Amino acid sequence: MWKDWLRPFVRALPQWSPVAIPSPQQVVAASLRSDDGKSRDVTAAHTVASLKPLTIATGFDAGQRAVLEYRDNATGTLLGVLRLVRTDSVVTGGTPVAFYRIAAGEHHCLGWPRRSWNAWLQNRAMRRSPHPSLMDFDAVQQLMIAYLCPRPVVLVSVAAPGHSNIFPMDLIGPLEQGGLFSLALRSTNVSVPVMRTVRQVALSGMPATMKAIVYKLAEHHRQPLHDWAALPFPARPSQTFGIPAVAAALRVRELTIVDSREIGSHVFFLCRVVSEQDLAEGPQLHHTAGFHQAFRRRQGMPLADA
Ligand SMILES: Cc1cc2nc3c(=O)[nH]c(=O)nc-3n(C[C@H](O)[C@H](O)[C@H](O)COP(=O)(O)O)c2cc1C
């Protein structure tokens, strides 16, 4: 029993917790405050555009400097804050998209000194890991703050003559209500050139029960899929494009890619939603920050583990 008591002091919290919640998530609200003090709900209108440099994209231009605040929806508790500096802004099909670098960030999910101690333990684990991290320590902590809004996990299907693939993504999201949707994909992903050419993808919202299969498909970020029939689940053609999607998906969205740009380590795809089919009810696999789940556990309201 003394080991349970000691654990938080010797072992880092996981950076990410896989959780099972309905989509769109209603657990945490995000608001973007501009220089002039105006605030706007961006819960369903901001996303991560690149990991290095860590970049946030929003469907709302809040000016040169802005503050992104994450609050618990039920209690209003401020969970975390990211301070942003705008680097670029574009207009795509009449919709403004602004890109922000993160100047600083803090979270309130752990009290002091556990917050600093946990970050130190997490940094030490990264230093010792045989897989070097793409990001520096501060950026990883800031990314975890961005994951206070639990991010849904989908499988992205790509189908073109001579190239098929299906791989998991969570750096995705709507950027506005009108149907602009983005994907941030590492430029090393084997399907990037094909996606830039065919400009069509299908996204399958994955039930939390399929977590193990979803994680296994991460290998397809590096290698294409040779045979749809070899997948460990049935696929069925998407509504308009006929791209194989997951038959057991909760929802299938089809996207047309309208723009793609390189932002450091990632290619940022801006897309329009062409169709959206709700197929089943049930909790979807999401990722949130480990310190967020620890906070909720302490409050006696943990999200269901996936
Ligand atoms: C659930 C899940 C979600 C992922 N989401 C993304 C994503 O949104 N964008 C991305 O580029 N990679 C994503 N990945 C891929 C991995 O982070 C990683 O890039 C991939 O496994 C290849 O790693 P490597 O290039 O370091 O070998 C995801 C992987 C998993 C398991």
PDBQT file of the ligand as one rigid body, heavy atoms in Angstrom, charges set to zero:
ROOT
HETATM    1  C1  LIG A 401      -3.581   6.851 -32.254  1.00  0.00    +0.000 C 
HETATM    2  C2  LIG A 401      -2.512   7.483 -33.104  1.00  0.00    +0.000 A 
HETATM    3  C3  LIG A 401      -2.712   8.743 -33.641  1.00  0.00    +0.000 A 
HETATM    4  C4  LIG A 401      -1.734   9.319 -34.479  1.00  0.00    +0.000 A 
HETATM    5  N1  LIG A 401      -1.966  10.554 -35.026  1.00  0.00    +0.000 NA
HETATM    6  C5  LIG A 401      -1.058  11.081 -35.876  1.00  0.00    +0.000 A 
HETATM    7  C6  LIG A 401      -1.334  12.330 -36.511  1.00  0.00    +0.000 A 
HETATM    8  O1  LIG A 401      -2.384  12.939 -36.322  1.00  0.00    +0.000 OA
HETATM    9  N2  LIG A 401      -0.382  12.816 -37.368  1.00  0.00    +0.000 N 
HETATM   10  C7  LIG A 401       0.782  12.140 -37.627  1.00  0.00    +0.000 A 
HETATM   11  O2  LIG A 401       1.598  12.629 -38.417  1.00  0.00    +0.000 OA
HETATM   12  N3  LIG A 401       1.056  10.968 -37.017  1.00  0.00    +0.000 NA
HETATM   13  C8  LIG A 401       0.154  10.428 -36.171  1.00  0.00    +0.000 A 
HETATM   14  N4  LIG A 401       0.413   9.222 -35.574  1.00  0.00    +0.000 N 
HETATM   15  C9  LIG A 401       1.645   8.522 -35.957  1.00  0.00    +0.000 C 
HETATM   16  C10 LIG A 401       2.745   8.441 -34.950  1.00  0.00    +0.000 C 
HETATM   17  O3  LIG A 401       2.781   9.453 -34.024  1.00  0.00    +0.000 OA
HETATM   18  C11 LIG A 401       4.097   8.275 -35.651  1.00  0.00    +0.000 C 
HETATM   19  O4  LIG A 401       4.380   9.368 -36.463  1.00  0.00    +0.000 OA
HETATM   20  C12 LIG A 401       4.109   7.066 -36.505  1.00  0.00    +0.000 C 
HETATM   21  O5  LIG A 401       3.841   5.976 -35.658  1.00  0.00    +0.000 OA
HETATM   22  C13 LIG A 401       5.433   6.900 -37.242  1.00  0.00    +0.000 C 
HETATM   23  O6  LIG A 401       6.451   7.152 -36.364  1.00  0.00    +0.000 OA
HETATM   24  P1  LIG A 401       7.948   7.427 -36.865  1.00  0.00    +0.000 P 
HETATM   25  O7  LIG A 401       7.823   8.295 -38.086  1.00  0.00    +0.000 OA
HETATM   26  O8  LIG A 401       8.608   8.108 -35.700  1.00  0.00    +0.000 OA
HETATM   27  O9  LIG A 401       8.492   6.069 -37.136  1.00  0.00    +0.000 OA
HETATM   28  C14 LIG A 401      -0.546   8.626 -34.751  1.00  0.00    +0.000 A 
HETATM   29  C15 LIG A 401      -0.341   7.361 -34.190  1.00  0.00    +0.000 A 
HETATM   30  C16 LIG A 401      -1.306   6.788 -33.373  1.00  0.00    +0.000 A 
HETATM   31  C17 LIG A 401      -1.058   5.425 -32.790  1.00  0.00    +0.000 C 
ENDROOT
TORSDOF 0
